[in-house]
Amino acid sequence: MSQYRVGRLEQEIQKEVNDILLKRVRDPRVQGVTITGVDVTGDLQQATIYYSTLSDNGDEEEVTQKGLDKATSLIRGELGSRLSIYRTPELVFKLDSSIQYGSKIDQLINQLKKQEK
């Protein structure tokens, strides 16, 4: 039963954080950020939020991380008012590199196909 609750909370946090980033956060550093997943600990005290950006540039990813770190307290406050849970979890933002990894694999496959022709 506990896993079911954690899963529901992860989905709700992902939906709400996406909405908060679109409507409430005015920082230009976090424009174009997509939340790809959320992991919440079993005791619901900490949530790791995975995000991706359209940029492959390492400098821009660092700037985006700083913008998200700066907006963490605003996002957590908004989550506290939107979710009906006893205590709002601490938020940690991490870059989700799986999308970039998939893109790189796709490029390599395309290169192999071009070499075969």
N, C-alpha and C positions, 0 to 999 in steps of 0.2 A: 504494500500500500504506500509505503514511503517513497519508493521509486516513482510511482505514478504521480505523486504530488510534486516531486522535484522536476519531473518532465514537464508537467503543466506550467510550473513556475518559470522554467527555462523558456518555454514558448511565449509566455506572457511578457517576460522581461525583454525578449528579442523584439516583439511587436511594439512595445511601449518605447524602448530606446530608439528604434527606427523613427517613430513618430516624434519623439522629443528632439532628435537631431534635425529633423526636417522643419519643425515648427518653432522650437524654442531657442535652440543654440544659434547665435548669430555670428559666431566666429568663422571667418572665411577659411581657416585652416582645416576645418572639418567638413567642408563642402565636398560632396561626392563620395562620402563614406557609406559603405553598405555593411550592415551587421550580418555576418554569415552564421554565427552560432553563439550559444551561451552554455557554459558549464557552471552549475551551482553545486557547492559542496553539500554533503548529506545533512549537515546541521543548518543549512540555509544561511550561513553567516558570510559567505564570500561567493561572488559571481565573477567568473572570467568571461569577458565578452570579446569574441573574435570578430575582427572587421577586415574588410579589404578595400582597396582603393583602385582606381583605374590607372594610376601611375605606376611605372616600373622604376622610377627614379628613387634612389635611396635617400636623397636629401629631402624630397617631398614626403616620403614616408615618415621620416624623423619629425618633420614639422607637423604632420598630421597627428603623430603620437603625442607631441607636446600640446597641441590644441585639445585633444581628447582628455589628457591628464588635467588640463586647466578647467575643462567643463565637467569633470567628474562629480564635483559637489552639486552643481546645478542638476545634473542628470539624476543623481541619487535622491535629491530632494523631490524632484518631480515624480520619480518612481514611488517614493514613500507616500505621496498623496494619491497616486493612481492605483496602487496595489493594496489589497486588503490583507496584509500580512502583519504579524506582530512587530517584526524588526526588518528593516530594509537591509539587504546584504551590502557589504563593502564591494565596490566595483573595481575591477582591474581590466584594462583594455590591452589586448594583444593582437598584433598583426597576423592575419590568417594567410600563410604563404602557400596554401594548397592550390589556390586559384592560379597564382603565378607559376607554380610547379606544373600544373596541368597545361597551362599555356605553352610553357617551354617544351614539354613532351609533344604537344601538338605541332609545334614548329619543327622539331626534330623529325617527326613522322613525315611531315610535308617535304622536308629536305630529302629524305630517303626516297620518297615517291618521285621527286624531280630527277634524282640521280639514276633511277631505274629506267626512265624514258630515254 
